[in-house]
Amino acid sequence: AAASRGFPPAGSGLTPEGWSRHAAYMNSLLVRSREQAAIMRAPRLLTGTDLMEHLGIREGPLVGRLLEAVREAQAVGEVVDTEGALALARRIARRESPEKQADGVERS
């Protein structure tokens, strides 16, 4: 009951200031955990098939790299919809593709 009033539990060896720092730290862990859980539940914006169809690329490591880049951008809020995800994937594909055509995307 003492902890619920902002005091350290009896026998914990923590000062009130130490308890306050500990509680703030634990709160930050909970907040971070909830944020990460929300990221993990975020809807998938693109599939590998989507990338191959829209960008005209072949199945291979590039598709995986593009999906990972889209997922990372989505996690930090840089990409929020399918259109943005495709635009990002297209920019990255143009930079990474070894066999570029006029539009910079590898063709099958």
N, C-alpha and C positions, 0 to 999 in steps of 0.2 A: 504494500500500500504506500510505503514511503516513496518508492520509485515513481509511482503514478503522480505524486505531488512534486516531482522534480528533484528528489533527494536520492542519493545513492543507496542501494540496498545495504542493510546491516551486514557487516563482515566483508564487504566488497573491497575495502581498503582504498576506495576512491574518495577524493575530496568532492565537494559540490561542484567545483570548477572542472575537475577531471570527469565527473559524471556528465556534466553538460557537454564537454567535448566528445565524450564517448557516444552520447545520445545523438549529437549532431552527425557524427561519423556514420552511425548505424542508419540514420535517416537518409544520408546521402547514398548509402549502399542500396537501400530499398528503392529510392527514386531511380537510380541507375538501372536496377534490376527490372523495374516496370518499363522503363524506356526501351531496354534491350528486348524485352518480351514483346512490346508493340512492334518493334522492327521485325522480329521473327514472324509475326502474324501478318505483316504487310502483304497485300495481294501481289501475286506475280504479274508484272506488267507485260512481259514478253516470254515466249518460249524459243527454243532453238529453231523450231520450224518457222516461227514468225520471222526470225532474223534471216533465215535462208530464203524465204519467200520475198520479203520486202527489200532485202539488200542484194539479193541475187548471189549470195556466197554459198560455197560448198560446205558440207559437214566437215568438221575438223576442230582443231584447237582454237582457232579464231572465234568460233561460235561460243565456246566456253568462256574465253576471255571477255567477250562482249557481254555475255549474260552476267558475269561477275562484276564487271564495271557498272552495268545498269543497276544491279542489286546494291552495290556500294553507294552509288549516287542517290538511289531511292532512300537508303538508310539515313543519309544526312540531309534529305529534303531537297536535293538538287533536281531530282526527277520525281514528278508526281502523277504522270499519266503515260499512256501508251505512246502518244505522239512525241512527248519529250524523251521517252526511252529510246524510241526509234531514231530520233535526231542525234542523240548522244552516241548510239551504236554506229550510226552512219559516219559520224566524225571520227570515231576511233578506228573503224574499219578502213577508212581512207588513209589514215596514218600507218596502219599496220599491214595492210594487204601487200603481198609481194608482187602480185600480177595485177597491176592497176590498169583500168581502161580510162576512158575520158572522164568519167564521173568519179574515178578513184576507188571504185569498189571492185573486188575480185569477182570474176564470173566463172561459172561452171563450164 
